[in-house]
Amino acid sequence: MPFAARRLDNVPPYIFARVAERIAAKKAQGVDVINLGIGSPDLPTPQWIVDILKRAADDPANHPYPSYTGMPAFREAIATYYRRRFGVELDTKTEVVPLIGSKEGIGHAAVAWVDPGDVALVADPGYPTYTIGTVLAGGEVFPLPLRPENQFLPDLDAIPADKLRRAQVIWLNYPNNPTGAVASLEWFGRLVEFAREHKLLVCHDNPYCDTTYDGYVAPSFLQVPGAKDVGVEFNSLSKTYNMAGWRVGMAVGNAEALEALARVKGNLDTGIPNAIQIAATAALTGDQNWLAERNLIYQERRDIVIDGLRAASLHAERPRASLYIWAQVPAGWTSADFAYRLLDETGVWITPGTAFGDAGEGYLRISLCTSKERLSEAMQRLQKVAVSS
């Protein structure tokens, strides 16, 4: 008797969990593995934020179940951040939903917004949870290829009419994971008009907006006039504040869509622990000047990787944002074959582009969440394999 639902037949194991087992096996064999796979910040949460968490955790008032809808102060902090950072005004009661990390909200979103048989337009390559959430909800995924000739922006005019008629949502993410591409406010403006014309809910995922380089300032989709009429934006403290393990994020924007998401969440999960909300409130409203220095660390790492790739005769654009380099594999290799060869021969793991969709074939995603010394070592090892390919 099978004990797994048939819907799971279309859900592969999460690639990062599967690869973790392979990496663990290598380490058990004594291999010095340099993991450039997952984009989990290696830099610590600022100590002043940690200290606030400690004090909040000591207070028994924060030990019971938290509110499903989030502490009012935290919701206000989210609105304050959006006002300060983007000039976007949010109603804290209807246009803000705190999340237990943005991945949780993205996963629940399809249940809230997609019926069986509906189409979700999903960027390819893209964060796998956009697709998996849709599949689990019984929806149909239609991939939107992100190509270098379009600056890794989707060709909205190429979407077939029959798919558009059944489409309910469109999932996009700029600054982009995995390509590192960015989108302008002008392009977001066109997206708003496209969504209005085709009655689509835009789901924009924006966790890398404050991880930027060379003076670039990333926008919010919600800065476009009328964006809240057609869309929501997901965001997270994981990347901006080095708080990936704290599991705290938000969805903001269209009130009707967020009410549906909040109903799903209220029935399937609980709230963020109060102590974490208190610390997150401080992070969003406190001193932001340290972010510039933090970004310079990532920028130096980015340049080490770009220089190393060029020495290996591998092409990659120098991104203006995100935690990733999107590099082409050597000619004649698939993404997966080259990635596994690199792991087996050098102990360096780099995620194959196909982990993010079929359109990722021919690319590797390199995470910058490792010290510059280890990145330099990884590039030296990569050069030996790439040159011999």
Disulfide bonds with the S-S distance in Angstrom:
none
